Amino acid sequence: MTLKESTRHAGERTAARRRFVAPDLARGFALVGIAMANIVTDWDPAEGVDHAAGLGGYNGDGTAWEKLLVFLETLFVHVRGLPMFATLLGVGMGMIFVSLERRGYPLRARRGVLARRYGFLFLFGLVHKTLFFTNDIMTAYGIAALILCLFIGWSDKALYAIAGAAFALNAVLRAPGVFAAFSSTAEPIDGSPARIVDLSDRIAAGLTNFWVYPAMGVIEMLAFFPLVVVGFVWGRRGIFGDVDGNSRMLRGWAILAAVVIAAVGIPWGCAEIGALEPRWATGLNATNELVGMLTGPGILAAISLACRPLQSRINASGSLPHLAQPLVALGKRSMSGYLAQTILFILTTQPAFWWVTRDATIAGKLGWALVVWLVTVAGAWALEWAGKPGPFEWLHRRLSYGKDGLPEHYPG
């Protein structure tokens, strides 16, 4: 090998191993929104409130602070973090795909590696869903990734066509429910599941419904699959390594997200706080469940564009600014952060344990979600300083790649 070739290959490896800050920051930020959404819809749903029951709720006329929190939830919390995570899942798949290609893995081998990795993600989610958190999303993410493995060799154009077709199919299937929601004349009533009173009962119920969960995951997957495909194309094309060169496309997605957030979130928030007729809240909530998915790539695009100066600084100095380190540490350990939320919420928001949010208002519940998120940030930062991966990331990698990891070059 000549010196020129050696230098080129070394540069390729360095570029391939360079970590882009935007995806990690996006994951870290998304987890706080996921915590806030889950505490008011699942872990400690509002009971006996007059308004905005599915958002934490308030009684009577409500305070200005309570109404502001409800309004901010409709804009930035519900159906925002999960679609962005779905996009990031695809980005990770695309980056791994390119890495395997560079190592000489043929398409069939790349498909096998990805199927194994995301098959274990599905299993992690299934255990989580069965034993602890019925609304786990990793199950659906894993199914979406496994289906995408069938098409990973297709062109960008063909993959975008598949994503568009899947989104259209999901829209057609959901349209009757959205129309029915708009026809409702009553303010929405919270339909969240009951709190965990006895963990053994929760586990028993989960085991009873175990066989239903994969089918539920397939239904949920349809909404997220287009986002995973978009993310895969971005990761395969190396979008985050050339944000300037893709800025026009990223700006388009960011503008689309802003339009959806404003066009749906503002009237939905107004309906929830009584500035519009409360009956509109039901239909706008259903609309947000559908078109809110489009905010996933857009929010990620906006973060990527905003992170250009930070990424340039990192590229030049080789170090991450101190203020960004905790969030990036959590983003690198997002699976552990997500599952740690379950542990912390079980221990702090359920009557069977420490029901700290027993008499909390919407502000108290969202505040506690913020505390839980900050605990995960601190834990991830401590692991970063210790040079340790997240425990679930370590386990996932070990199961997916084996004790010694993947070889640097395809052994075949």
ABEGO torsion letter per residue (X at the ends): XBAAAAAAAAAAAAAAABBBAAAAAAAAAAAAAAAAAAAAAAABBBBGBABGAAAGEBBEAEBAAAAAAAAAAAAAABGAAAAAAAAAAAAAAAAAAAAAAAAGBBAAAAAAAAAAAAAAAAAAAAAAAAAABAABAAAAAAAAAAAAAAAAABBAAAAAAAAAAAAAAAAAAAAAAAAAAAABABBBBBABBBBBABAAAAAAAAAAAAAAAAAAAAAAAAAAAAAAAAAAAAAAAGAAABAAAAAAAAAAAAAAAAAAAAAAAAAAAAAAAGABBAAAAAAAAAAAAAAAAAAAAAAAAAAAAAAAAAAAAAAAAGBBBAAAAAAAAAAAAAAAAAAAAAAAAAAAABAABBBAAAABBAAAAAAAAAAAAAAAAAAAAAAAAAGBBBAAAAAAAAAAAEAAEBBABBAX
